[in-house]
Amino acid sequence: WGWLVISYLFLGGAGAGLFLISLYIDHAWAGLLGISVLVLGTLLLFLDLGRPERFWRAFFRPWTSWISRGCFFITLMVLFGALQIAPGLGFLWENGSALGSVIKAVSVAAAVLVMIYTGFVLSPSPAIPFWNSALFPVIFFVYSLLAGIDILILASPFLPGAPLDLVSLERLQIYLALACLLLVLSHLSVMSSSAVAARESIRLLTRGRWGLLFLGGVIVAGLVVPLALSWAVLWKSQAQAVFAFTVILALLRLFGDYLFRFLVIRVGLYDPLL
């Protein structure tokens, strides 16, 4: 998989995460942004196809293929997500109606499935032991939510409506970043006693070719530094200072998130037959 697919993994998860958090804060324009990010990521995936005009064939194997299921999840989220945010943009029905409740439930379920299904694409891969982990869907879910909120923070000055509570969002990011750190370290710990190929993947991430990017980029810059500096946001009272700090932290976390997805793909090694 090349950079187009990796960018899709990043944008698709982040878009779904942003849509999910938009429902939590009841912000229709943030939801529209989340759907747009997901659509952009999906377009990159189409560009990676050898024959993009045949993308419809991906829908034909939902019983056996997580990629095929993912196509349905994305379609459901875009369609029901658009219906969900329509009242907030001044269209159609009221949010509190029975129809609105059904639409919201389906859009939430679809967003969660979009966030985790790429983890299921990787985890049932016994031939690549480093991917063969039940933790990956959970890791992808938490990272997607983290990235979605970071995109929301960066876009906050340009979104119509009431100003966002950046301090509350950053407080939530502390818990999500800590969860990402613990989950990634747990995955490495489990893989360290797994097959030969999994141990080689860990060596590449910690002491080999990708060590600097993983330890310096994913762990330190993407998680540890934002965790260490986020206290500054919680103690700032001036809106401009809060925004400046949250932008820096959001960019660091997004950098680490993209690197994580890139490196997970790059260090996936086949277990030797002999």
Secondary structure, DSSP 8 states (H G I E B T S, - for coil): --HHHHHHHHHHHHHHHHHHHHHHHT-HHHHHHHHHHHHHHHHHHHHHSSSGGGGGGGGG-TTT-HHHHHHHHHHHHHHHHHHHHTGGGT-SS-TTSHHHHHHHHHHHHHHHHHHHHHHHHHSS-TTSTTT--THHHHHHHHHHHHHHHHHHHHHGGGSSSS---HHHHHHHHHHHHHHHHHHHHHHHHHHTTS-HHHHHHHHHHHTSTTHIIIIIIIIIIIIIHHHHHHHHHHH--SHHHHHHHHHHHHHHHHHHHHHHHHHHHHT-------
